Amino acid sequence: MVEKLVAKKDIRSFSKKDLEVEFLQLQEPSFRARQVYEWLWKKSAFTFDEMTSLSLALREKLSANFTINHIREYTTQISADGTIKSAFKLFDNHLIEGVLIPTEERATACVSSQVGCSLSCKFCATGYMDRARNLNPDEIYDQVVLLNQQAIKNQGKPLTNIVFMGMGEPLLNYKNVIESIAKITSPEGLNMASRRITVSTAGIAKMIKRLGDEKVKFNLALSLHAANDEKRNTIMPINEQNNIEVLIDALTHFQKETGNDVTFEYILLNGVNDSPKDADELAELCKKLPFVKVNLIEYNKIKEADFSKTDKIRRDNFVRLLEEKKVIANVRRSRGKDIDAACGQLANKN
């Protein structure tokens, strides 16, 4: 008779309280569970062998009963401008990408929330992929850990900022994203400041309202890219179910309940959304929120789409028109274009 193998439990799927229960079933005292929990989240241990304050016998028992499904660096590319793009392999062999964006003042981690994406935004390489699955909270957390290690190694300083602007739509993986941020910001985890975290969404109105209801402490960015429904529908199909009026209502609720920053992200597409009329419409939209700033982003070419980058004259005129209407607008220079690490380029091309 062949004995059926029992799959090991992912130890990071347990809360601290539930882990204590698991340890009691293994006839281990609950304080050992608390020790292990600290190793997992505060010390970011990826293996039981790293848990050197535990006896060898206990580490072997843990290894026999549990697994740690951590992510692994698969490939790493370094751009001429210092940006680092990493492909991370998950426990089930799926690949995701994360980016470290260094400047003199900051070290920003751009992390993914899904394997692929289901939203099909026309200017984004990830949107041409299928969505395979959501990332678990620990897989999001692991990206931050590994990108932080890269920052320390390459810049001599830890991460200062985290943006959920990688692969996937964070608000379609709501529960896991919120849990990952809780671990990242907890004193029992990485203890990073919530105000240094920005979650970017293509616009899932009911989830934006839920963020407000739950009074989250991080900032929110809306990938807007057009200030009228007709135009936005053509480049972002999600707008057909979450139109601009509905999104403004949700963002107003979010700001009222949290007081947190809201940013409009706006990729300038030559001849599509970069005219003086587009600037006027964007300025009028900004007036509908208590406070909002605009990040104007260079378009980064992808082979799947036929857009082109707005030239400097049109871009500067667009900025001037916004500033004349008292809109705070910043031009974000694209980083890592030579390794397909810039905004809209993540698609597991290594």
PEVENRA-V462986 format. One record per pair of residues at least 24 apart in sequence whose C-alpha atoms are under 10 Angstrom apart, sorted by sequence separation. I is the first residue (numbers start at 1). J is the second residue. If there is no record, write none. Layout:
I | J
I | J
//
This chain:
12 | 36
46 | 70
71 | 95
73 | 97
83 | 107
113 | 137
140 | 164
193 | 217
194 | 218
195 | 219
11 | 36
12 | 37
45 | 70
46 | 71
71 | 96
73 | 98
83 | 108
84 | 109
85 | 110
90 | 115
114 | 139
193 | 218
194 | 219
222 | 247
294 | 319
11 | 37
32 | 58
36 | 62
44 | 70
46 | 72
113 | 139
114 | 140
112 | 139
113 | 140
262 | 289
12 | 40
40 | 68
112 | 140
171 | 199
262 | 290
263 | 291
264 | 292
265 | 293
266 | 294
267 | 295
268 | 296
269 | 297
294 | 322
11 | 40
12 | 41
111 | 140
170 | 199
171 | 200
172 | 201
222 | 251
261 | 290
262 | 291
263 | 292
264 | 293
265 | 294
266 | 295
267 | 296
268 | 297
269 | 298
270 | 299
28 | 58
111 | 141
113 | 143
162 | 192
169 | 199
170 | 200
171 | 201
221 | 251
261 | 291
262 | 292
263 | 293
264 | 294
265 | 295
266 | 296
267 | 297
268 | 298
269 | 299
111 | 142
112 | 143
161 | 192
162 | 193
169 | 200
170 | 201
171 | 202
220 | 251
259 | 290
260 | 291
261 | 292
262 | 293
263 | 294
264 | 295
265 | 296
266 | 297
267 | 298
268 | 299
269 | 300
26 | 58
111 | 143
160 | 192
161 | 193
162 | 194
168 | 200
169 | 201
170 | 202
171 | 203
172 | 204
259 | 291
261 | 293
262 | 294
263 | 295
264 | 296
265 | 297
266 | 298
267 | 299
268 | 300
110 | 143
111 | 144
135 | 168
159 | 192
160 | 193
161 | 194
162 | 195
163 | 196
164 | 197
165 | 198
168 | 201
169 | 202
171 | 204
174 | 207
178 | 211
203 | 236
256 | 289
266 | 299
267 | 300
294 | 327
295 | 328
296 | 329
297 | 330
298 | 331
109 | 143
110 | 144
134 | 168
161 | 195
162 | 196
163 | 197
164 | 198
165 | 199
166 | 200
168 | 202
169 | 203
170 | 204
171 | 205
182 | 216
202 | 236
204 | 238
220 | 254
255 | 289
256 | 290
293 | 327
294 | 328
295 | 329
296 | 330
297 | 331
298 | 332
299 | 333
300 | 334
26 | 61
109 | 144
133 | 168
134 | 169
135 | 170
161 | 196
162 | 197
163 | 198
164 | 199
165 | 200
169 | 204
171 | 206
172 | 207
181 | 216
202 | 237
203 | 238
204 | 239
219 | 254
220 | 255
255 | 290
272 | 307
274 | 309
275 | 310
292 | 327
293 | 328
294 | 329
295 | 330
296 | 331
297 | 332
298 | 333
299 | 334
300 | 335
26 | 62
108 | 144
109 | 145
111 | 147
131 | 167
134 | 170
137 | 173
140 | 176
141 | 177
144 | 180
160 | 196
161 | 197
162 | 198
163 | 199
164 | 200
165 | 201
171 | 207
174 | 210
181 | 217
202 | 238
203 | 239
205 | 241
206 | 242
219 | 255
252 | 288
253 | 289
255 | 291
271 | 307
272 | 308
274 | 310
286 | 322
291 | 327
292 | 328
293 | 329
294 | 330
295 | 331
296 | 332
297 | 333
298 | 334
300 | 336
301 | 337
109 | 146
110 | 147
131 | 168
136 | 173
139 | 176
140 | 177
159 | 196
160 | 197
161 | 198
162 | 199
163 | 200
164 | 201
170 | 207
171 | 208
174 | 211
181 | 218
202 | 239
204 | 241
205 | 242
235 | 272
248 | 285
251 | 288
252 | 289
255 | 292
270 | 307
271 | 308
273 | 310
274 | 311
291 | 328
292 | 329
293 | 330
294 | 331
295 | 332
296 | 333
297 | 334
298 | 335
300 | 337
94 | 132
109 | 147
129 | 167
131 | 169
134 | 172
135 | 173
137 | 175
138 | 176
141 | 179
142 | 180
178 | 216
203 | 241
204 | 242
205 | 243
209 | 247
212 | 250
216 | 254
248 | 286
251 | 289
252 | 290
269 | 307
270 | 308
271 | 309
272 | 310
276 | 314
279 | 317
280 | 318
283 | 321
284 | 322
287 | 325
294 | 332
302 | 340
23 | 62
26 | 65
94 | 133
96 | 135
108 | 147
109 | 148
129 | 168
134 | 173
136 | 175
137 | 176
138 | 177
140 | 179
141 | 180
145 | 184
171 | 210
203 | 242
204 | 243
205 | 244
208 | 247
211 | 250
212 | 251
215 | 254
219 | 258
224 | 263
225 | 264
226 | 265
227 | 266
249 | 288
251 | 290
252 | 291
268 | 307
269 | 308
270 | 309
271 | 310
275 | 314
279 | 318
283 | 322
286 | 325
287 | 326
301 | 340
107 | 147
108 | 148
126 | 166
127 | 167
133 | 173
134 | 174
136 | 176
137 | 177
140 | 180
141 | 181
144 | 184
171 | 211
202 | 242
203 | 243
205 | 245
206 | 246
209 | 249
210 | 250
211 | 251
212 | 252
213 | 253
214 | 254
215 | 255
218 | 258
219 | 259
220 | 260
221 | 261
222 | 262
223 | 263
224 | 264
225 | 265
226 | 266
245 | 285
248 | 288
249 | 289
268 | 308
269 | 309
270 | 310
274 | 314
275 | 315
278 | 318
279 | 319
282 | 322
283 | 323
286 | 326
287 | 327
300 | 340
107 | 148
109 | 150
126 | 167
127 | 168
135 | 176
136 | 177
137 | 178
138 | 179
139 | 180
140 | 181
141 | 182
203 | 244
205 | 246
206 | 247
208 | 249
209 | 250
212 | 253
213 | 254
215 | 256
216 | 257
217 | 258
218 | 259
219 | 260
220 | 261
221 | 262
222 | 263
223 | 264
224 | 265
225 | 266
226 | 267
231 | 272
232 | 273
244 | 285
248 | 289
251 | 292
268 | 309
269 | 310
270 | 311
274 | 315
276 | 317
277 | 318
279 | 320
280 | 321
281 | 322
283 | 324
284 | 325
286 | 327
300 | 341
301 | 342
98 | 140
109 | 151
125 | 167
126 | 168
127 | 169
134 | 176
135 | 177
137 | 179
138 | 180
141 | 183
142 | 184
204 | 246
205 | 247
208 | 250
209 | 251
211 | 253
212 | 254
215 | 257
216 | 258
217 | 259
218 | 260
219 | 261
220 | 262
221 | 263
222 | 264
223 | 265
224 | 266
225 | 267
226 | 268
231 | 273
267 | 309
268 | 310
269 | 311
275 | 317
276 | 318
279 | 321
280 | 322
283 | 325
286 | 328
300 | 342
301 | 343
302 | 344
303 | 345
96 | 139
107 | 150
108 | 151
124 | 167
134 | 177
136 | 179
137 | 180
140 | 183
141 | 184
203 | 246
204 | 247
205 | 248
207 | 250
208 | 251
209 | 252
210 | 253
211 | 254
212 | 255
213 | 256
214 | 257
215 | 258
216 | 259
217 | 260
218 | 261
219 | 262
220 | 263
221 | 264
222 | 265
223 | 266
224 | 267
225 | 268
226 | 269
245 | 288
267 | 310
268 | 311
271 | 314
274 | 317
275 | 318
276 | 319
278 | 321
279 | 322
283 | 326
284 | 327
299 | 342
300 | 343
301 | 344
302 | 345
99 | 143
100 | 144
107 | 151
136 | 180
137 | 181
140 | 184
203 | 247
205 | 249
206 | 250
208 | 252
209 | 253
210 | 254
211 | 255
212 | 256
213 | 257
214 | 258
215 | 259
216 | 260
217 | 261
218 | 262
219 | 263
220 | 264
221 | 265
222 | 266
223 | 267
225 | 269
270 | 314
274 | 318
276 | 320
277 | 321
279 | 323
283 | 327
298 | 342
299 | 343
300 | 344
301 | 345
302 | 346
90 | 135
98 | 143
99 | 144
106 | 151
107 | 152
135 | 180
137 | 182
138 | 183
145 | 190
202 | 247
203 | 248
205 | 250
208 | 253
209 | 254
212 | 257
213 | 258
215 | 260
228 | 273
270 | 315
274 | 319
276 | 321
280 | 325
282 | 327
283 | 328
298 | 343
299 | 344
300 | 345
302 | 347
97 | 143
98 | 144
100 | 146
101 | 147
137 | 183
138 | 184
144 | 190
204 | 250
205 | 251
208 | 254
209 | 255
211 | 257
212 | 258
226 | 272
227 | 273
268 | 314
269 | 315
276 | 322
279 | 325
297 | 343
299 | 345
96 | 143
100 | 147
137 | 184
203 | 250
207 | 254
211 | 258
212 | 259
225 | 272
226 | 273
231 | 278
268 | 315
91 | 139
98 | 146
99 | 147
100 | 148
107 | 155
141 | 189
203 | 251
209 | 257
212 | 260
225 | 273
226 | 274
90 | 139
98 | 147
102 | 151
106 | 155
119 | 168
141 | 190
225 | 274
89 | 139
100 | 150
101 | 151
107 | 157
108 | 158
109 | 159
116 | 166
117 | 167
118 | 168
119 | 169
227 | 277
228 | 278
268 | 318
11 | 62
88 | 139
100 | 151
104 | 155
106 | 157
107 | 158
108 | 159
109 | 160
110 | 161
111 | 162
112 | 163
113 | 164
116 | 167
117 | 168
118 | 169
227 | 278
11 | 63
102 | 154
103 | 155
106 | 158
107 | 159
108 | 160
109 | 161
110 | 162
111 | 163
112 | 164
113 | 165
114 | 166
115 | 167
116 | 168
117 | 169
226 | 278
227 | 279
102 | 155
106 | 159
107 | 160
108 | 161
109 | 162
110 | 163
111 | 164
112 | 165
113 | 166
114 | 167
115 | 168
116 | 169
117 | 170
119 | 172
225 | 278
226 | 279
227 | 280
228 | 281
8 | 62
11 | 65
12 | 66
88 | 142
106 | 160
107 | 161
108 | 162
109 | 163
110 | 164
111 | 165
112 | 166
113 | 167
114 | 168
115 | 169
118 | 172
227 | 281
228 | 282
8 | 63
9 | 64
10 | 65
11 | 66
12 | 67
13 | 68
88 | 143
105 | 160
106 | 161
107 | 162
108 | 163
109 | 164
110 | 165
111 | 166
112 | 167
113 | 168
114 | 169
117 | 172
226 | 281
227 | 282
8 | 64
9 | 65
10 | 66
11 | 67
12 | 68
13 | 69
109 | 165
110 | 166
111 | 167
112 | 168
113 | 169
114 | 170
163 | 219
164 | 220
165 | 221
226 | 282
227 | 283
8 | 65
9 | 66
10 | 67
11 | 68
12 | 69
86 | 143
102 | 159
109 | 166
110 | 167
111 | 168
112 | 169
113 | 170
163 | 220
164 | 221
225 | 282
227 | 284
228 | 285
7 | 65
8 | 66
9 | 67
10 | 68
11 | 69
12 | 70
88 | 146
101 | 159
102 | 160
112 | 170
113 | 171
114 | 172
163 | 221
165 | 223
224 | 282
227 | 285
6 | 65
7 | 66
8 | 67
9 | 68
10 | 69
100 | 159
113 | 172
114 | 173
227 | 286
7 | 67
8 | 68
9 | 69
10 | 70
86 | 146
101 | 161
113 | 173
86 | 147
100 | 161
101 | 162
113 | 174
85 | 147
100 | 162
200 | 262
84 | 147
113 | 176
114 | 177
198 | 261
199 | 262
200 | 263
202 | 265
86 | 150
99 | 163
113 | 177
198 | 262
200 | 264
201 | 265
267 | 331
112 | 177
195 | 260
198 | 263
200 | 265
263 | 328
264 | 329
265 | 330
266 | 331
267 | 332
84 | 150
98 | 164
99 | 165
195 | 261
263 | 329
266 | 332
69 | 136
71 | 138
72 | 139
84 | 151
98 | 165
99 | 166
113 | 180
265 | 332
70 | 138
71 | 139
98 | 166
69 | 138
70 | 139
71 | 140
97 | 166
98 | 167
68 | 138
69 | 139
70 | 140
71 | 141
72 | 142
73 | 143
84 | 154
96 | 166
97 | 167
224 | 294
70 | 141
71 | 142
72 | 143
96 | 167
221 | 292
225 | 296
70 | 142
71 | 143
82 | 154
96 | 168
221 | 293
222 | 294
223 | 295
225 | 297
69 | 142
70 | 143
73 | 146
82 | 155
221 | 294
72 | 146
73 | 147
221 | 295
71 | 146
267 | 343
267 | 344
121 | 202
119 | 202
108 | 196
109 | 197
110 | 198
111 | 199
108 | 197
46 | 142
41 | 138
44 | 141
40 | 138
44 | 142
41 | 141
41 | 142
44 | 145
43 | 145
44 | 146
123 | 225
41 | 145
127 | 236
121 | 232
124 | 235
121 | 233
122 | 234
123 | 235
124 | 236
121 | 234
122 | 235
123 | 236
121 | 235
122 | 236
120 | 235
121 | 236
122 | 237
120 | 236
121 | 237
119 | 236
120 | 237
121 | 238
119 | 237
120 | 238
121 | 239
119 | 238
118 | 238
119 | 239
13 | 136
12 | 136
13 | 137
12 | 137
13 | 138
12 | 138
42 | 183
41 | 183
42 | 184
41 | 184
42 | 186
123 | 267
41 | 186
42 | 187
43 | 188
44 | 189
41 | 187
42 | 188
43 | 189
44 | 190
123 | 269
41 | 188
42 | 189
43 | 190
40 | 188
41 | 189
42 | 190
39 | 188
40 | 189
41 | 190
42 | 191
38 | 188
39 | 189
37 | 188
38 | 189
37 | 189
124 | 299
125 | 300
166 | 341
123 | 299
124 | 300
125 | 301
128 | 304
166 | 342
123 | 300
124 | 301
125 | 302
127 | 304
128 | 305
166 | 343
167 | 344
123 | 301
124 | 302
125 | 303
165 | 343
166 | 344
167 | 345
168 | 346
123 | 302
125 | 304
165 | 344
166 | 345
167 | 346
122 | 302
123 | 303
124 | 304
125 | 305
166 | 346
167 | 347
123 | 304
124 | 305
165 | 346
166 | 347
167 | 348
122 | 304
123 | 305
122 | 305
123 | 306
122 | 306
123 | 307
122 | 307
123 | 308
125 | 340
127 | 344
125 | 343
126 | 344
127 | 345
129 | 347
124 | 343
125 | 344
126 | 345
127 | 346
128 | 347
129 | 348
123 | 343
124 | 344
125 | 345
126 | 346
127 | 347
123 | 344
124 | 345
125 | 346
126 | 347
122 | 344
123 | 345
124 | 346
125 | 347
126 | 348
121 | 344
124 | 347
125 | 348
125 | 349
116 | 346
117 | 347
110 | 341
116 | 347
115 | 347
116 | 348
102 | 335
110 | 343
115 | 348
101 | 335
112 | 346
100 | 335
101 | 336
99 | 335
100 | 336
99 | 336
101 | 341
100 | 341
101 | 342
99 | 341
98 | 341
99 | 342
97 | 341
99 | 346
98 | 346
97 | 346
96 | 346
97 | 347
98 | 348
84 | 335
85 | 336
96 | 347
97 | 348
83 | 335
84 | 336
95 | 347
96 | 348
97 | 349
82 | 335
83 | 336
95 | 348
97 | 350
81 | 335
82 | 336
83 | 337
85 | 339
80 | 335
81 | 336
83 | 338
84 | 339
85 | 340
86 | 341
79 | 335
80 | 336
81 | 337
83 | 339
85 | 341
79 | 336
80 | 337
81 | 338
84 | 341
85 | 342
78 | 336
79 | 337
80 | 338
83 | 341
77 | 336
79 | 338
80 | 339
83 | 342
87 | 346
78 | 338
79 | 339
87 | 347
88 | 348
77 | 338
78 | 339
79 | 340
85 | 346
87 | 348
77 | 339
79 | 341
86 | 348
87 | 349
76 | 339
77 | 340
78 | 341
87 | 350
77 | 341
86 | 350
85 | 350
77 | 350
76 | 350
75 | 350
74 | 350
//
